[in-house]
Amino acid sequence: MGADRCGGPGAGSVTHVSPTHRYPNFTAFIATGAILGFIAGSAVAYFVPGNTTQFGRVYSDTTSVVFMGVVGAFVFGLLAAVVAVLLDRRR
């Protein structure tokens, strides 16, 4: 007899191509936010005069820059994570 053209592997299967979804890279979002936050916080501490607290405690410029940089990194990293989640949920 001849070869069965109706059967065989892959016969009758339909290939369905779904659109690819691009998801935000959370690590890149958070790292970028933290870096920008550190830069912004450090710039604020460096360029704004007065590093004396209301209780009279005086901090060095280096301490102020590092502290405000870390605070800025945390805040901006958190905001970047929220933006990434909102972008992810939109799809």
C-alpha positions as CSV (number, residue, x, y, z in Angstrom):
1,M,0.0,0.0,0.0
2,G,1.2,3.6,0.0
3,A,2.3,6.0,2.7
4,D,-0.5,7.4,4.9
5,R,-0.5,11.1,4.2
6,C,-3.1,11.9,6.8
7,G,-1.2,10.5,9.8
8,G,2.2,10.8,11.2
9,P,4.0,13.1,13.6
10,G,2.6,16.6,13.6
11,A,-0.3,15.8,11.3
12,G,-3.3,17.9,12.1
13,S,-1.5,20.0,14.7
14,V,-2.0,23.7,14.5
15,T,0.7,26.1,15.5
16,H,-0.6,29.0,17.4
17,V,1.8,32.0,17.8
18,S,0.9,34.2,20.8
19,P,2.2,37.7,21.1
20,T,5.3,37.9,23.3
21,H,4.9,40.0,26.4
22,R,7.9,42.0,27.6
23,Y,8.1,42.2,31.4
24,P,10.2,44.8,33.2
25,N,13.5,43.7,34.6
26,F,12.9,44.4,38.3
27,T,16.5,44.2,39.3
28,A,17.5,46.8,36.7
29,F,14.7,49.1,37.7
30,I,15.6,48.9,41.4
31,A,19.3,49.2,40.8
32,T,18.9,52.2,38.5
33,G,16.6,53.9,41.0
34,A,19.0,53.2,43.9
35,I,22.0,54.6,41.9
36,L,20.0,57.7,40.9
37,G,18.8,58.1,44.5
38,F,22.2,57.9,45.9
39,I,23.4,60.6,43.5
40,A,20.5,62.8,44.2
41,G,20.7,62.4,48.0
42,S,24.5,63.0,47.9
43,A,24.0,66.1,45.8
44,V,21.4,67.5,48.2
45,A,23.7,66.9,51.2
46,Y,26.7,68.4,49.4
47,F,25.2,71.5,48.0
48,V,22.7,72.5,50.7
49,P,24.5,74.4,53.4
50,G,24.1,73.6,57.1
51,N,24.8,70.2,58.5
52,T,23.9,71.0,62.1
53,T,20.9,69.3,63.6
54,Q,18.3,71.1,65.7
55,F,20.0,69.7,68.8
56,G,23.3,71.3,68.0
57,R,25.0,68.1,66.7
58,V,27.4,68.9,63.8
59,Y,28.0,66.3,61.2
60,S,31.0,66.2,58.8
61,D,30.3,66.7,55.1
62,T,31.3,63.1,54.4
63,T,28.8,61.8,56.9
64,S,26.1,64.0,55.6
65,V,26.7,62.9,52.0
66,V,26.8,59.2,52.8
67,F,23.7,59.3,55.0
68,M,21.6,61.3,52.5
69,G,22.9,59.1,49.7
70,V,21.8,56.0,51.4
71,V,18.4,57.5,52.2
72,G,18.0,58.7,48.6
73,A,19.0,55.2,47.3
74,F,16.4,53.6,49.5
75,V,13.6,56.0,48.6
76,F,14.3,56.0,44.8
77,G,14.8,52.3,44.8
78,L,11.4,51.8,46.4
79,L,9.8,54.2,43.9
80,A,11.5,52.4,41.0
81,A,10.1,49.1,42.3
82,V,6.6,50.5,42.5
83,V,7.0,51.8,38.9
84,A,8.2,48.3,37.8
85,V,5.2,46.7,39.5
86,L,2.8,49.1,37.9
87,L,4.3,48.5,34.4
88,D,4.1,44.7,35.0
89,R,0.4,44.9,36.1
90,R,-0.6,47.0,33.1
91,R,0.0,44.1,30.7
